[in-house]
Amino acid sequence: MTSEISVDEMRAAHKRTAPFIHNTPIMTSEKIDEKVGAHVLFKCEHLQKTGSFKARGALNSVILAKEQNAKGVIAHSSGNHGQALAWSALKIGLPCTIVVPRNAPVSKIDGMKEYGANITLCEPTMSSRESVCADLAEKLDSFYVDPHNCVSMINGHASVVFEVLGQVGNEIDSIFLSVGGGGFAASVAFLIGNIRPDVEGEYRIYLVEPEQKQLSKLLEEGVQCDVETLNTIADGVRVAQVGSLCEPILKKYCTKTVVSVKEEEIKEALKLIWTRMKQRIEPTAALAFAGVLYHKPSHIKRPLVILCGGNVDTNYVIN
Ligand SMILES: Cc1ncc(COP(=O)(O)O)c(C=O)c1O
């Protein structure tokens, strides 16, 4: 597999995956602009294949695995990564196995099954996920695709940046995105940092986190969050630790741009997008918007918010 994170690899990944993925639309809302006091642009990755940006990196990883004669791909996931990998494997014609914690939302497990993945259940702890996955990977001779700490995932996600720059590159002054294990943020920050020389000025990447995560402590003092899983409605970013590949990139480009958001703020942001824009985003996407709605620095006038996913647990909504 590709061994380095680079602009050239990101360009190659974009070319490789573009025929299969959506160039997702940009949306705006006058009502939301009034409320925020700025012109907010939304990149609609909730309308991406499988309902999240994860399809970008997963597809890049599966194509590269196939080129290297892998017998299959495998990952552990409670949601979006599993669906994205399963869909990619189905498209490219490789068997896919997902190790899923027993407490994962049923709708997300159903999604993985519908894309043809073989599901193996495990205990809902990171150690169980990792050990079951490692054993199975060896037994099945399958290529392991880490959800965030993975070069081909990070290179693959960057296609969202090429699209955004083509769509609204000159209209925006910042990008707000949700951060979990850090793969998505590392991808966007690395590419923008390398191809937009003004990134050190006003054009910045803001990392929006649930407040429990305390990413600033890691980036400024080297102190990792002391819990394994965050207790947040934003289920796509419950993983507390940032990957070792992602950390130096985030340190370089985003040390002063971490935005911490309260749970109530995520819920209010979700409500606003559902009611005003009628877009059925998931709470993890609302997290990024909550960063703009409640914590936008006053000099930011044209933020782009990446609505990273739309896989809402329907049981949760109905009950
Ligand atoms: C919808 C959504 N947004 C954001 C993230 C966070 O991505 P990362 O773990 O690369 O920071 C995830 C991770 O699965 C996700 O599913």
The ligand as an SDF file (V2000), in Angstrom:
LIG
                    3D

 16 16  0  0  0  0  0  0  0  0999 V2000
  -19.6110   11.2220   10.0830 C   0  0  0  0  0  0  0  0  0  0  0  0
  -18.2320   11.2580   10.6440 C   0  0  0  0  0  0  0  0  0  0  0  0
  -17.6470   12.4450   10.8230 N   0  0  0  0  0  0  0  0  0  0  0  0
  -16.4110   12.5570   11.3270 C   0  0  0  0  0  0  0  0  0  0  0  0
  -15.6760   11.4360   11.6770 C   0  0  0  0  0  0  0  0  0  0  0  0
  -14.3170   11.6300   12.2550 C   0  0  0  0  0  0  0  0  0  0  0  0
  -13.3060   11.2120   11.3940 O   0  0  0  0  0  0  0  0  0  0  0  0
  -11.8450   10.9310   11.9810 P   0  0  0  0  0  0  0  0  0  0  0  0
  -11.9740    9.7570   12.9080 O   0  0  0  0  0  0  0  0  0  0  0  0
  -11.0170   10.6500   10.8010 O   0  0  0  0  0  0  0  0  0  0  0  0
  -11.4560   12.1600   12.7310 O   0  0  0  0  0  0  0  0  0  0  0  0
  -16.2390   10.1790   11.4910 C   0  0  0  0  0  0  0  0  0  0  0  0
  -15.4990    8.9770   11.8140 C   0  0  0  0  0  0  0  0  0  0  0  0
  -15.9370    7.8590   11.6320 O   0  0  0  0  0  0  0  0  0  0  0  0
  -17.5540   10.0760   10.9710 C   0  0  0  0  0  0  0  0  0  0  0  0
  -18.1480    8.8880   10.7610 O   0  0  0  0  0  0  0  0  0  0  0  0
  1  2  1  0
  2  3  1  0
  2 15  2  0
  3  4  2  0
  4  5  1  0
  5  6  1  0
  5 12  2  0
  6  7  1  0
  7  8  1  0
  8  9  2  0
  8 10  1  0
  8 11  1  0
 12 13  1  0
 12 15  1  0
 13 14  2  0
 15 16  1  0
M  END
$$$$
